[in-house]
Amino acid sequence: MMFSPSTAGGGCRTRTSLRWAAAALTSLLLVGGLTACADSSGGSTAPVRLLGPSPEFHGTWLRQPLPEPDVTLTDTSGEPFDLRQETAGRLTLVYFGYTHCPDICPTTMADLASALRELPASDRDKISVVFITTDPDRDTPEVIKAWLASFDTSFVGLTGDYPTIRSAAKSVGIALDQPTSKSGDYEVTHGAQVIAFDGAHQARLIFTSGTSSADYTADLHKLLGRVTLATPGGSS
């Protein structure tokens, strides 16, 4: 089962598909256990061991943390960006999406930006948001930089070749489809979860699409108090 709402041309195929994806994911989280998320090619992502929603968090706590993708992409300055190296010692929120998305992606970025503004400065300074494009042919570094600046200039934007991006997403259970053009519509399908990694590169929480800025704020503050952030080059 692929948990990835489809965004095509001018918008999502249906709002219902997004709600269904979130509901399907939630139902699996409630029973916990081992879940393999399939991609559209018939393969499967890395198994994701999930625990149901914790009463402590609005997002879903991972029973067994997932490792942050070990990948080097290109940032909005055109420079190599080693995801693990550059995010060591920080709580990092990773989202796979694309700038031409008319609905889900901009809403998610806006909610994250609003959530961070509500946090104390001492919390905000420990958090990074990393946006990784699922549409690298159109999302050049310049395009991503301009788009992210409308939300928060501190957000990191990354691009690269599609197979590398898809492999990174697959390693953390995010399903992607190769962007396609059909009958004049440009179609991009991607999972819509935000994954929170601690400073030691371990995924701790997964937020489904539709999480409110208030819920992000509350969870991020609690998460910072629960996990130990590693210092760059060190360990937690």
Salt bridges, closest charged atoms under 4 A:
ASP39 OD2 - ARG166 NH2 3.82
ASP39 OD2 - LYS170 NZ 3.60
GLU56 OE1 - ARG226 NH1 2.49
GLU68 OE1 - HIS201 ND1 2.75
ASP103 OD2 - ARG15 NH2 3.38
ASP123 OD2 - HIS221 ND1 2.55
ASP135 OD2 - ARG138 NE 2.65
ASP139 OD1 - HIS100 ND1 3.85
ASP152 OD2 - ARG124 NH2 3.46
GLU187 OE2 - ARG13 NH2 2.37
ASP198 OD2 - ARG204 NE 2.80
ASP215 OD1 - HIS58 NE2 3.26
ASP219 OD1 - HIS58 ND1 3.05
